[in-house]
Amino acid sequence: MRYIILLLILLSSCNNKNMDVTQFEIDGGTFDMNVTILVTENIDYATKFVHSNLDTLVTQKDFDARGVTFTSEDGRNAIIWLPNANDISINTHELAHATINILTWAGIPLNDSTEEVFTYEMQHLSDQFYNQLPYKKHITYVK
């Protein structure tokens, strides 16, 4: 019984913040490439996740940022990693990278005649991102 109580005390005193993981997928809409959203401060988990899903050699140094988009050149999901999704400007920044990746995959260059395609896809990804984000009430614009 003492061991169970000791175990419960140890578990309750652990900081589980680094173990929190939010993951969901947003579809590419008109395009056949989707985006996986990974929100976690656990860099070990994120590194393994990106490596296993994109067969890319990522290191923990690749996560030394407020957000990173890991692009795909072979049609697999791009991956947006965020330590948290509280800053709307960082979220938008990473969604822009994902938009460029999707349209590059589709063979659509960014220019005056394709600008509307890019902005439509960006809107589509943003709508899905914010509609699926489980903790929307905490999002703010941070300067």
PyMOL commands that set and color helices and strands:
alter all, ss='L'
color gray80, all
select helices_A, chain A and resi 2-13+16-19+43-54+60-63+88-105+115-132+136-138
alter helices_A, ss='H'
color red, helices_A
select strands_A, chain A and resi 21-26+35-40+68-70+78-82
alter strands_A, ss='S'
color yellow, strands_A
deselect
rebuild
show_as cartoon
